[in-house]
Amino acid sequence: MAIVVIGGHSRSVGKTSVVTGLISALREFDWTAVKVTQYGHGICSADGAACDCVTAEHSWAISEERDRSGESDTSRFLLAGALRSLWVRTEQGRLAEAMPALRKKIALAENVIVESNSVMKFLRPDLYLTVLDPSTADFKNSAREFLDRANAVILQDAHGATPWQQVSLKPVAGRPMFPITPPEYVSAEIVEFVRASFGRAKSEGLKSRKLTTES
């Protein structure tokens, strides 16, 4: 199994569109897709509705999407061609509590694609891509924290917008940078980069297993 994580510096910068684009372009990878959502105070992880509950079972939840209408992000994953689509919901800062259950659910997956920044605290993916849009001023702390682990940057054409004044992009200097112009979020170059990266990950995994067996 290989894992790719798609992050981004803010909401609505195209993370879901990148995930669906890669799923559609690389259907042979038999994806299990995962979306991670962390709620603020007063929102229940069980269903995403306003809630005053403080019980432990409401601190996180994982559900499997069945709907293929494309009306939700996880439904879009299925519509794009994912074999399975999971939605992980947790209270802010409590993703760690959901990780053991998520690991079990993806244990037998062929390949996994995750939409999240914060999951980088708990996973060492084979590939981490971050989506940046200079026209969106907000820059999440989670995106900044893991920026140096990005294998490549997907950069939206912001029509001359000035990049962030308080955020250094030095951590990704020299990394591959793929320009995109919405509504196209995944280019042929991005697809080939992911395909080549997964090929290397599979080769290295086989080599590692061989060395373990021989030792």
C-alpha positions, 0 to 999 in steps of 0.5 A, a space after each residue: 500500500 502507498 499513501 498520498 496526502 493532499 494538503 493546502 494552506 486554507 479552505 476552498 483552495 482546491 484540495 478536494 478537486 485535486 484529490 478527485 482529479 488524481 483518483 479519476 486520472 489514476 483509477 488503476 491505483 484502486 484508491 481508498 479516499 479519506 477526508 479529515 475534518 476537524 470541528 471547532 467547539 460546539 460541533 458534534 463529530 457524530 454528524 457535524 451538527 451543533 451539539 453541547 455534548 461532551 461525551 467521549 464517543 462524540 469526540 470523533 467518528 468515521 463513516 463510509 460514504 455510499 452515495 455517488 451523487 457527488 453532492 458531498 466531498 466524500 461522494 465526489 471521491 466515489 464518483 471520481 472512481 474511488 473504491 471506498 470513501 471515508 470521512 473522519 470527523 474529530 474535535 479540533 486537536 483530537 485526531 490522534 484518538 481517531 487514528 487507530 480506528 482509521 488505520 484498521 479501516 485502511 489496512 487492506 487498501 491497495 492505495 490511499 489518498 487523504 485530504 488533510 494537513 493534520 494527518 501528517 502528524 500521524 502518517 509518513 505518506 509516500 507523497 505529500 502535495 500541498 495546494 497553494 493559492 496566493 489570492 487566499 490570505 489565510 494560511 493555516 498553522 497545520 499547513 505551515 507546520 508541514 510545509 517542509 515535508 511537501 514533495 511538491 507544490 500545486 500552485 494556483 494562478 492568482 492573476 498577480 496576487 502578492 504571496 503571503 507576507 508573513 509566510 516563508 516559502 523557503 521550505 519548498 524552495 527547489 521542490 517541483 512546482 506545478 502551476 494550475 488554472 482552475 477549474 483544471 486542478 490536475 495537469 498531466 504533469 501532476 499525474 505523471 509525477 504521482 505515478 512515478 512517485 508511487 512506482 518508486 514507493 512500490 519498488 522500495 517497498 519490495 526491496 525492503 521486504 526482500 532485505 528483511 526476508 534475506 536477513 
